Amino acid sequence: MLVYGDHPRTLPPAEVLGALKVRLRRLDTLPPGLEWHAELVTLFIEASVLAQGLLDADAEAAGEDEAGPGSQSWLALPLALAKLLAESWTGVTRQVTASLERSETRGQSPRPIPSESLNQGPWSTLPEPAEQGVRATKFESLGLSSPPPWPESLRQQVLPTRPESRGWSVRLTRPKSRKWSVRLTRPVSRRWSVWFAQLESLHQRVPSTRLESRGWSIRPKHFASLRLNARPTQPESLRLNTRSTQPESLRLNARPTQFESRQHPALPALLDSLKWSALRALLKSLGRSSLPTMLPLPERDSLPELLQSQEQSALSALIKSLEQSALSAPIKSLEQSALPSRVTLKEPEGYAHFALYPELYLEAVRSARLAGSTRVVGVRSIGTGLACIIASGLGSDMPPVTVRPVGPPFERRLCPGPRLTRELEAMASADAVAIVDEGPGLSGSSFGAVADFLEVRGMARERLHFFPSHAGAPGPMASEHHRTRWAHVHRHPPDFDTCAARLASWVEDLTGPAIGPLEDIGAGAWRRHLFPDPRDWPAVHVQQERRKYLLTTERGTFLLRFAGLGVPAEHRVHRARQLAEAGFTPPVLGLRHGFLVQPWMKRSRPLTVAREQDRTALLGQAGRYLGFRARSFSAPEPGRGASMCRLLEMARYNTAQALGEGLARALDAWTPHLAALTQAARPVETDHKLHAWEWLILPGGPVLKTDAVDHHAGLDLVGCQDVAWDIVGAAVELELSEPALATRVEHNCGHRVSPGLLRFYRPCYLAFQCGHHTLAAAALESVVPEEATRLHAAAARYATRLREVLNRSPAMC
């Protein structure tokens, strides 16, 4: 059956890069929190899609799947964004984990984390030192050139050991004159904090005698003063060092030469002009607990004024510059590269439809505990960005290798060019290879193609690691060889529960605090709330349903539905608001990192249950609704839907599979009229889901459409079509008069609907639905047999309607 397809965009890469730069500037204006993190995810996805397009353009130019000379430049930007994304996500994860650990330590049951705490994003506040601590056993951990042991924690706490002391805990191992040996393993007094970041190495709360121009002057024990930037020749200035007992050699920077090579030359002077107390207050006001990882800053004309101002705004600007600095070099490299005139960009399905958060792959690779020498292979399209996430999680600076399997959908294979072949052959001797993609789907042949290529060249199966998007096995179209390998190879699927545990906090500002656990109503579970009798349940493809949850708060019950990540989600929430404001769909409260938030219409009934519904009123509402869509949601660009030729090909093939070649030949009569049909069509963002259970009847009689924002951009090949496609669909699914509905749509949209398109779409719609339900039933036969039974019955009904239509001589345009 022909059902699935994609609708790629073809754009100039310079245009895509310009949009990325606009988003980068917007990111600079956002406060830390969930919105900042979600915008960073959007940047990462768009940069990954651009890299995929450029890599595919290289392959097209070479005539084979080959890594061109600019392949590393294409991946540099998504790699840099993946590192920032890992840092951002880690802050959120650390906050929730630390809170749960504290609750368990105290013997309390975990309590919900307030959203204001989670919304601190990458700069989340850490626990108090008395509640959680780690002893610093080596002062090298304070070295400014070495990464922290726990990158996700920008500040680790040190346990107090001598509360009676009011200053340093100094052990006089060899009390000779003024040579002291300072052990920082037992810092005491009130709460001490050691900052394991690339910039801050020591921050303490000590009673100060005076604040000198260049640093703190404190009076614990025999210490005369401690200056942050004093010269080593000054005996009264103690600079902390790791292995020396000489006071003048105790410095804050354990390895200053390496640190100075990584920092901007203006940074020491700027920090020298700021008090540590002011720095801490500023960081708190900015929602941060530490400064970001130090990377070289781009040159700025205003740098002299920045240094002379010595104000908090100067440091704030510097922090934001540091956050953007990691992206400056790859963006500049892209701008200076010889870019192709146009690239073909494919929307990653996992991000758009299946709640495949790139952060979850980061969690998966951390749990896998693979060595940093592990090589990474990403399967384009979505594997381009996900491979960058895996490489970032491994701590590898080497860009991943990407491949594009070719061949029939269920028999993919690799055909790399000479250069890519050499690189893959070298991987076969690596300690481990991570293969990254979404899926597996019906066959898992994309994973299998890469593994086949490596195994033939000597790669041991135990050194292969698959990073799929779910924990299930390949579908019924998988070969026995691939099935056997899948059962024994290392697999590291992401766990969506990581996101689900935070979902209530993400939406708390819209819904209020949760008073109960989330209820998962995805995979068809929503039917339990709408259909008391399971015999009335409609057939659904449970593996392709969006994630949905019900959240109960004191304000009511809310539906949280996954609407996508990145740019598609922004378009969908805008479309949902337009429909709600026009009175056709339930209200929209907002979008929170991929999830659309709407009130749950608890008192409503689906149309299939409310059988007494006035058909005339339903006809009028459907006409107004489809007319509004035709008027308001024109297709964004050409090529976002199947052509008439492609639709006819689908209809003919599916009809032959379901009813035989004899009836399928009746569709050949449409071939001479395809050009005229194309000319008559006005593609819009069609609804595609006009089944009776998609309509809700509210108390008092109003009818609302649900699930109305994104099926035109789904996984199928149909895509954007003329509104006539929805007219045919509504007439079939709601048992309405097609001519009467077309008249009402024309009245509301302001233009004529082509009768020829209506006649052509009728067999195409039925053949598509027959194929869709048949394939879904085959996929679920061994997984959810009762659902497969419903799907087979639905496919049979569509096949019967299709036979009736084709038995009548098809009227031409």
Solvent accessible surface area in square Angstrom, and as a share of the most:
residue,aa,sasa,rsa
1,M,48,0.22
2,L,46,0.23
3,V,3,0.02
4,Y,71,0.27
5,G,25,0.24
6,D,80,0.41
7,H,33,0.15
8,P,48,0.30
9,R,62,0.23
10,T,66,0.38
11,L,31,0.15
12,P,41,0.26
13,P,4,0.03
14,A,68,0.53
15,E,99,0.44
16,V,12,0.07
17,L,8,0.04
18,G,30,0.29
19,A,56,0.43
20,L,4,0.02
21,K,69,0.29
22,V,84,0.48
23,R,40,0.15
24,L,25,0.12
25,R,144,0.53
26,R,102,0.37
27,L,4,0.02
28,D,50,0.26
29,T,100,0.58
30,L,25,0.12
31,P,89,0.56
32,P,34,0.21
33,G,5,0.05
34,L,20,0.10
35,E,95,0.43
36,W,18,0.06
37,H,1,0.01
38,A,25,0.19
39,E,8,0.04
40,L,0,0.00
41,V,1,0.01
42,T,8,0.04
43,L,5,0.03
44,F,0,0.00
45,I,4,0.02
46,E,23,0.10
47,A,2,0.01
48,S,5,0.04
49,V,6,0.04
50,L,5,0.03
51,A,1,0.01
52,Q,3,0.01
53,G,1,0.01
54,L,2,0.01
55,L,8,0.04
56,D,28,0.15
57,A,20,0.16
58,D,29,0.15
59,A,15,0.12
60,E,147,0.66
61,A,94,0.73
62,A,55,0.42
63,G,68,0.66
64,E,75,0.34
65,D,13,0.07
66,E,27,0.12
67,A,19,0.14
68,G,9,0.09
69,P,133,0.84
70,G,16,0.15
71,S,12,0.08
72,Q,120,0.53
73,S,32,0.21
74,W,14,0.05
75,L,6,0.03
76,A,34,0.26
77,L,4,0.02
78,P,1,0.01
79,L,18,0.09
80,A,14,0.11
81,L,1,0.00
82,A,0,0.00
83,K,94,0.40
84,L,30,0.15
85,L,1,0.01
86,A,11,0.09
87,E,47,0.21
88,S,1,0.00
89,W,2,0.01
90,T,4,0.02
91,G,4,0.04
92,V,6,0.03
93,T,27,0.16
94,R,38,0.14
95,Q,20,0.09
96,V,15,0.09
97,T,51,0.30
98,A,2,0.02
99,S,7,0.05
100,L,66,0.33
101,E,76,0.34
102,R,42,0.16
103,S,3,0.02
104,E,112,0.50
105,T,113,0.66
106,R,110,0.40
107,G,70,0.67
108,Q,93,0.41
109,S,91,0.59
110,P,72,0.46
111,R,127,0.47
112,P,110,0.69
113,I,19,0.10
114,P,59,0.37
115,S,10,0.06
116,E,113,0.51
117,S,32,0.20
118,L,7,0.03
119,N,49,0.25
120,Q,55,0.24
121,G,1,0.01
122,P,9,0.05
123,W,7,0.02
124,S,6,0.04
125,T,91,0.53
126,L,13,0.06
127,P,11,0.07
128,E,75,0.34
129,P,4,0.02
130,A,61,0.47
131,E,74,0.33
132,Q,44,0.19
133,G,24,0.24
134,V,52,0.30
135,R,108,0.40
136,A,10,0.08
137,T,107,0.62
138,K,136,0.58
139,F,29,0.12
140,E,60,0.27
141,S,31,0.20
142,L,4,0.02
143,G,2,0.02
144,L,8,0.04
145,S,16,0.10
146,S,27,0.17
147,P,100,0.63
148,P,21,0.13
149,P,75,0.47
150,W,97,0.34
151,P,85,0.53
152,E,52,0.23
153,S,1,0.01
154,L,24,0.12
155,R,29,0.11
156,Q,7,0.03
157,Q,6,0.03
158,V,0,0.00
159,L,64,0.32
160,P,53,0.33
161,T,32,0.18
162,R,91,0.33
163,P,108,0.68
164,E,132,0.59
165,S,25,0.16
166,R,152,0.56
167,G,8,0.08
168,W,4,0.02
169,S,6,0.04
170,V,18,0.11
171,R,72,0.26
172,L,86,0.43
173,T,82,0.48
174,R,175,0.64
175,P,92,0.58
176,K,126,0.53
177,S,100,0.64
178,R,191,0.70
179,K,87,0.37
180,W,35,0.12
181,S,30,0.19
182,V,31,0.18
183,R,103,0.38
184,L,21,0.10
185,T,25,0.15
186,R,76,0.28
187,P,7,0.04
188,V,0,0.00
189,S,14,0.09
190,R,159,0.58
191,R,93,0.34
192,W,7,0.02
193,S,5,0.03
194,V,5,0.03
195,W,7,0.02
196,F,11,0.05
197,A,10,0.08
198,Q,17,0.08
199,L,13,0.07
200,E,0,0.00
201,S,7,0.04
202,L,14,0.07
203,H,16,0.07
204,Q,32,0.14
205,R,93,0.34
206,V,24,0.14
207,P,70,0.44
208,S,56,0.36
209,T,55,0.32
210,R,140,0.51
211,L,79,0.39
212,E,36,0.16
213,S,109,0.70
214,R,108,0.39
215,G,8,0.08
216,W,67,0.24
217,S,1,0.01
218,I,2,0.01
219,R,184,0.67
220,P,11,0.07
221,K,141,0.60
222,H,137,0.61
223,F,10,0.04
224,A,66,0.51
225,S,4,0.02
226,L,11,0.06
227,R,47,0.17
228,L,32,0.16
229,N,43,0.22
230,A,3,0.02
231,R,178,0.65
232,P,60,0.38
233,T,113,0.66
234,Q,57,0.25
235,P,95,0.60
236,E,69,0.31
237,S,0,0.00
238,L,15,0.07
239,R,46,0.17
240,L,5,0.03
241,N,41,0.21
242,T,43,0.25
243,R,201,0.73
244,S,36,0.23
245,T,60,0.35
246,Q,61,0.27
247,P,17,0.11
248,E,64,0.29
249,S,31,0.20
250,L,10,0.05
251,R,72,0.26
252,L,24,0.12
253,N,42,0.21
254,A,16,0.13
255,R,102,0.37
256,P,23,0.15
257,T,103,0.60
258,Q,89,0.40
259,F,10,0.04
260,E,98,0.44
261,S,90,0.58
262,R,89,0.32
263,Q,20,0.09
264,H,9,0.04
265,P,114,0.72
266,A,9,0.07
267,L,2,0.01
268,P,52,0.33
269,A,57,0.44
270,L,2,0.01
271,L,32,0.16
272,D,34,0.18
273,S,39,0.25
274,L,21,0.11
275,K,107,0.45
276,W,32,0.11
277,S,59,0.38
278,A,29,0.22
279,L,6,0.03
280,R,82,0.30
281,A,58,0.45
282,L,11,0.05
283,L,3,0.01
284,K,166,0.70
285,S,86,0.56
286,L,37,0.18
287,G,16,0.16
288,R,17,0.06
289,S,18,0.12
290,S,0,0.00
291,L,3,0.02
292,P,9,0.06
293,T,54,0.31
294,M,2,0.01
295,L,53,0.26
296,P,94,0.59
297,L,17,0.08
298,P,48,0.30
299,E,147,0.66
300,R,107,0.39
301,D,144,0.75
302,S,66,0.43
303,L,29,0.15
304,P,73,0.46
305,E,106,0.47
306,L,31,0.16
307,L,52,0.26
308,Q,140,0.62
309,S,47,0.30
310,Q,102,0.45
311,E,102,0.46
312,Q,90,0.40
313,S,74,0.48
314,A,3,0.02
315,L,0,0.00
316,S,22,0.14
317,A,48,0.37
318,L,6,0.03
319,I,0,0.00
320,K,68,0.29
321,S,10,0.07
322,L,5,0.03
323,E,14,0.06
324,Q,23,0.10
325,S,10,0.06
326,A,24,0.18
327,L,2,0.01
328,S,43,0.28
329,A,72,0.56
330,P,12,0.08
331,I,17,0.08
332,K,120,0.51
333,S,42,0.27
334,L,3,0.01
335,E,82,0.37
336,Q,130,0.58
337,S,35,0.23
338,A,102,0.79
339,L,48,0.24
340,P,45,0.28
341,S,98,0.63
342,R,125,0.45
343,V,3,0.02
344,T,55,0.32
345,L,2,0.01
346,K,58,0.25
347,E,60,0.27
348,P,11,0.07
349,E,65,0.29
350,G,1,0.01
351,Y,4,0.02
352,A,1,0.00
353,H,7,0.03
354,F,71,0.29
355,A,3,0.02
356,L,7,0.04
357,Y,0,0.00
358,P,0,0.00
359,E,0,0.00
360,L,4,0.02
361,Y,0,0.00
362,L,2,0.01
363,E,36,0.16
364,A,9,0.07
365,V,4,0.02
366,R,92,0.33
367,S,86,0.56
368,A,20,0.16
369,R,212,0.77
370,L,32,0.16
371,A,60,0.47
372,G,44,0.42
373,S,66,0.43
374,T,4,0.03
375,R,42,0.15
376,V,6,0.03
377,V,0,0.00
378,G,0,0.00
379,V,4,0.02
380,R,15,0.05
381,S,23,0.15
382,I,7,0.04
383,G,0,0.00
384,T,1,0.00
385,G,1,0.01
386,L,0,0.00
387,A,0,0.00
388,C,0,0.00
389,I,1,0.00
390,I,0,0.00
391,A,1,0.00
392,S,17,0.11
393,G,26,0.25
394,L,21,0.10
395,G,64,0.62
396,S,15,0.10
397,D,119,0.62
398,M,105,0.47
399,P,32,0.20
400,P,8,0.05
401,V,8,0.05
402,T,11,0.06
403,V,1,0.00
404,R,50,0.18
405,P,10,0.07
406,V,55,0.32
407,G,29,0.28
408,P,70,0.44
409,P,92,0.58
410,F,83,0.35
411,E,120,0.54
412,R,82,0.30
413,R,128,0.47
414,L,21,0.11
415,C,61,0.37
416,P,23,0.15
417,G,1,0.01
418,P,84,0.53
419,R,104,0.38
420,L,2,0.01
421,T,29,0.17
422,R,147,0.54
423,E,59,0.27
424,L,0,0.00
425,E,79,0.35
426,A,62,0.48
427,M,0,0.00
428,A,5,0.04
429,S,92,0.60
430,A,19,0.15
431,D,102,0.53
432,A,11,0.08
433,V,0,0.00
434,A,0,0.00
435,I,0,0.00
436,V,0,0.00
437,D,13,0.07
438,E,40,0.18
439,G,14,0.14
440,P,8,0.05
441,G,49,0.47
442,L,42,0.21
443,S,7,0.04
444,G,9,0.09
445,S,4,0.03
446,S,29,0.18
447,F,3,0.01
448,G,3,0.03
449,A,3,0.02
450,V,0,0.00
451,A,0,0.00
452,D,43,0.22
453,F,20,0.08
454,L,0,0.00
455,E,39,0.18
456,V,120,0.69
457,R,93,0.34
458,G,55,0.53
459,M,6,0.03
460,A,30,0.23
461,R,72,0.26
462,E,116,0.52
463,R,66,0.24
464,L,0,0.00
465,H,18,0.08
466,F,2,0.01
467,F,0,0.00
468,P,0,0.00
469,S,28,0.18
470,H,72,0.32
471,A,76,0.59
472,G,34,0.33
473,A,66,0.51
474,P,9,0.06
475,G,16,0.15
476,P,67,0.42
477,M,80,0.36
478,A,12,0.09
479,S,54,0.35
480,E,127,0.57
481,H,93,0.42
482,H,26,0.12
483,R,81,0.30
484,T,60,0.35
485,R,2,0.01
486,W,12,0.04
487,A,70,0.55
488,H,133,0.59
489,V,8,0.05
490,H,79,0.35
491,R,88,0.32
492,H,34,0.15
493,P,44,0.28
494,P,18,0.11
495,D,85,0.44
496,F,16,0.06
497,D,95,0.49
498,T,30,0.18
499,C,1,0.00
500,A,19,0.15
501,A,76,0.59
502,R,12,0.04
503,L,0,0.00
504,A,26,0.20
505,S,11,0.07
506,W,6,0.02
507,V,0,0.00
508,E,30,0.13
509,D,80,0.41
510,L,36,0.18
511,T,0,0.00
512,G,2,0.02
513,P,88,0.55
514,A,31,0.24
515,I,106,0.54
516,G,28,0.27
517,P,126,0.79
518,L,43,0.21
519,E,65,0.29
520,D,76,0.39
521,I,1,0.00
522,G,10,0.09
523,A,59,0.46
524,G,2,0.01
525,A,16,0.12
526,W,25,0.09
527,R,8,0.03
528,R,137,0.50
529,H,81,0.36
530,L,28,0.14
531,F,3,0.01
532,P,123,0.77
533,D,43,0.22
534,P,73,0.46
535,R,212,0.77
536,D,65,0.34
537,W,52,0.18
538,P,12,0.08
539,A,12,0.09
540,V,12,0.07
541,H,17,0.07
542,V,21,0.12
543,Q,97,0.43
544,Q,51,0.23
545,E,39,0.17
546,R,17,0.06
547,R,86,0.31
548,K,24,0.10
549,Y,13,0.05
550,L,10,0.05
551,L,1,0.00
552,T,56,0.32
553,T,4,0.02
554,E,157,0.70
555,R,156,0.57
556,G,30,0.29
557,T,22,0.13
558,F,16,0.07
559,L,29,0.14
560,L,0,0.00
561,R,12,0.04
562,F,0,0.00
563,A,0,0.00
564,G,0,0.00
565,L,5,0.03
566,G,8,0.08
567,V,31,0.18
568,P,25,0.15
569,A,3,0.02
570,E,61,0.27
571,H,101,0.45
572,R,6,0.02
573,V,14,0.08
574,H,113,0.50
575,R,18,0.07
576,A,3,0.02
577,R,97,0.35
578,Q,59,0.26
579,L,0,0.00
580,A,21,0.16
581,E,144,0.64
582,A,44,0.34
583,G,43,0.41
584,F,22,0.09
585,T,12,0.07
586,P,11,0.07
587,P,68,0.43
588,V,23,0.13
589,L,66,0.33
590,G,1,0.01
591,L,40,0.20
592,R,63,0.23
593,H,9,0.04
594,G,4,0.04
595,F,0,0.00
596,L,4,0.02
597,V,0,0.00
598,Q,23,0.10
599,P,37,0.23
600,W,44,0.15
601,M,45,0.20
602,K,140,0.59
603,R,193,0.70
604,S,11,0.07
605,R,106,0.39
606,P,2,0.01
607,L,10,0.05
608,T,37,0.21
609,V,53,0.30
610,A,2,0.01
611,R,179,0.65
612,E,125,0.56
613,Q,24,0.11
614,D,83,0.43
615,R,106,0.39
616,T,89,0.52
617,A,48,0.37
618,L,0,0.00
619,L,20,0.10
620,G,12,0.11
621,Q,24,0.11
622,A,0,0.00
623,G,0,0.00
624,R,113,0.41
625,Y,1,0.00
626,L,0,0.00
627,G,0,0.00
628,F,27,0.11
629,R,2,0.01
630,A,8,0.07
631,R,134,0.49
632,S,42,0.27
633,F,10,0.04
634,S,76,0.49
635,A,25,0.20
636,P,86,0.54
637,E,49,0.22
638,P,134,0.84
639,G,54,0.52
640,R,47,0.17
641,G,20,0.19
642,A,12,0.09
643,S,66,0.43
644,M,10,0.04
645,C,83,0.50
646,R,81,0.30
647,L,0,0.00
648,L,14,0.07
649,E,86,0.39
650,M,0,0.00
651,A,0,0.00
652,R,68,0.25
653,Y,96,0.37
654,N,1,0.00
655,T,0,0.00
656,A,25,0.19
657,Q,105,0.47
658,A,39,0.30
659,L,29,0.15
660,G,29,0.28
661,E,77,0.35
662,G,47,0.46
663,L,33,0.17
664,A,0,0.00
665,R,138,0.50
666,A,31,0.24
667,L,2,0.01
668,D,60,0.31
669,A,47,0.36
670,W,3,0.01
671,T,77,0.45
672,P,107,0.68
673,H,49,0.22
674,L,23,0.11
675,A,80,0.62
676,A,58,0.45
677,L,2,0.01
678,T,82,0.48
679,Q,158,0.70
680,A,47,0.36
681,A,18,0.14
682,R,135,0.49
683,P,67,0.42
684,V,7,0.04
685,E,17,0.08
686,T,0,0.00
687,D,1,0.01
688,H,16,0.07
689,K,52,0.22
690,L,3,0.02
691,H,6,0.03
692,A,17,0.13
693,W,47,0.17
694,E,13,0.06
695,W,1,0.00
696,L,14,0.07
697,I,7,0.04
698,L,36,0.18
699,P,73,0.46
700,G,86,0.83
701,G,38,0.37
702,P,72,0.46
703,V,11,0.06
704,L,17,0.09
705,K,1,0.00
706,T,30,0.17
707,D,38,0.20
708,A,4,0.03
709,V,10,0.06
710,D,0,0.00
711,H,38,0.17
712,H,12,0.05
713,A,24,0.19
714,G,18,0.18
715,L,31,0.15
716,D,25,0.13
717,L,5,0.03
718,V,0,0.00
719,G,1,0.01
720,C,8,0.05
721,Q,5,0.02
722,D,6,0.03
723,V,3,0.02
724,A,0,0.00
725,W,2,0.01
726,D,2,0.01
727,I,0,0.00
728,V,0,0.00
729,G,1,0.01
730,A,0,0.00
731,A,12,0.09
732,V,16,0.09
733,E,30,0.13
734,L,4,0.02
735,E,144,0.64
736,L,20,0.10
737,S,59,0.38
738,E,24,0.11
739,P,99,0.62
740,A,29,0.23
741,L,0,0.00
742,A,9,0.07
743,T,84,0.49
744,R,86,0.31
745,V,0,0.00
746,E,52,0.23
747,H,154,0.69
748,N,39,0.20
749,C,11,0.07
750,G,68,0.66
751,H,37,0.16
752,R,169,0.62
753,V,5,0.03
754,S,19,0.12
755,P,54,0.34
756,G,5,0.05
757,L,0,0.00
758,L,17,0.08
759,R,66,0.24
760,F,1,0.00
761,Y,0,0.00
762,R,61,0.22
763,P,5,0.03
764,C,0,0.00
765,Y,5,0.02
766,L,1,0.00
767,A,0,0.00
768,F,14,0.06
769,Q,8,0.04
770,C,4,0.02
771,G,0,0.00
772,H,40,0.18
773,H,10,0.05
774,T,41,0.24
775,L,26,0.13
776,A,0,0.00
777,A,0,0.00
778,A,39,0.31
779,A,9,0.07
780,L,0,0.00
781,E,90,0.40
782,S,107,0.69
783,V,92,0.53
784,V,38,0.22
785,P,76,0.48
786,E,101,0.45
787,E,3,0.01
788,A,0,0.00
789,T,90,0.53
790,R,57,0.21
791,L,1,0.00
792,H,81,0.36
793,A,48,0.37
794,A,4,0.03
795,A,8,0.06
796,A,58,0.45
797,R,152,0.55
798,Y,19,0.07
799,A,15,0.11
800,T,73,0.42
801,R,98,0.36
802,L,0,0.00
803,R,107,0.39
804,E,85,0.38
805,V,23,0.13
806,L,10,0.05
807,N,102,0.52
808,R,138,0.50
809,S,102,0.66
810,P,39,0.25
811,A,56,0.43
812,M,59,0.27
813,C,76,0.45
